[in-house]
Amino acid sequence: MLPSCKKLIAEARQTVQEITWKELAKETGKNCFTVDVREPEEFASGTVAGAINVPRGLLEFSIQSHPQLEHFDIDELLNARLFLFCGTGGRSALAALALEKLGFTHVFSVRGGLNLRG
């Protein structure tokens, strides 16, 4: 990985809220979604039960049109609790930062991604 990529990820991790898998297991309720930001082929190879797939590369453009999220009005969507994960936690940290910049208020990156899932 390029040093500049590592720096971007480190900066994102200092800014966004991170959560552990153990903490995520306690999160439930309406408007609470676990989002796998990996590519579709990675998602198809195995993910977390109930997770939806919105790839990092398309996130800003497609989060609102995902079938499980498209029925929300914009205020509901911006206030939904979104728990993002990927393989290692890097892409999810960058994705969380991007969503925060779009106005999402309850976005979390799962620390360590699937590599730390216990």
N, C-alpha and C positions, 0 to 999 in steps of 0.2 A: 504494500500500500504506500502511496506517495506520502512524504512527510506533510504536505499541505492538506491531504485528506485526513490524516490523523489529527492535525491541528483543528480542522473544521469540526470533526466529531467531538474532540475534547471541549471545544468552545460550546457546542450544542449541549453537551452533558452538564456543563456548568450552568446553563440557562434553563433547561427544561426540567420538569418534575420527573424523577425516575421512581419506579416502583419495582418491588421484587415479585416473583411468582407467588410467594407465600402471601404477600399483601394483596395481590390481584385475586387470589382465591376467595378473599373475604368480600370482594366487590360484587354486588348484585343490584338488580333493580331495573326499572324502566329507563330507557335512554342510556344504557350502559353497554358498550360494544368493545369486543376484543378484535383488533384489526391486524392482520398479518400483512406487512408491507413488502414481503418478498415477491419475486416474480411468480407468475402463474404456474410454471413448471415446478418451482420449489414448493409452492403451496400444495400442488397435486401430489407431491411425494410424501406429504405428511405435515399436519399442522395441529393446532390445539382445537379441541372440541368446541364448536360454536363460533369459531373465528370466521370473520369475513375477510376476503382478499381484496385489497386495494393497493396495487404495486406502487412503491415509492416514486417511480418515474412518472406516474400518471396521477398521483395523489391530489395535487392541487386542482386538477381538471376534472377528476372523476369521483371525488368523495361524495359530492352532493347527489350524484346520479346513481350510486350503488343501490340495487334493488331493496336492500334492508334500510336504507337511509333516505331514499328519495321522497318518502311521504312526509318528512318533516318540513315545517316551514323554516325559514332561514334562522330565526331566533332559537327555535328548538334545536336545530342542528348545531349551531354555534355553542350551545350550552350542554350538549350531550357529553357523557363521560366516555372518552375514547382511550383505550389502552393499546398502544402500538407495540408490536414486536417484530423482530427479524431473526436472523441466525445468531448474531453476536451482540446486537444492541446498537450498532453504529448507524445503520439505516433508519432504525426507529427513532433514534435521538434526532437525526436530521429531519425526519418526517414530522416529529412533534414540533420542532422549531418552525418548520414551514407552516404547519396548521395554526400555530399560535400567531404567526405574522398575518394570517388570513382572518384572525378574529376568534378562533376557537378558544374557549376559556377553561376547559377541563380536559387537557390532553396530557397523557402520561406515556413515557417510554419504559418498557420492561427491561430492567438492567440485565445485561448479559445475554439477552435473547434466548433462543431455544437451547443454546449451549449450556445455560445454567438452569434449565428447567429441571426440577427435582421430582 
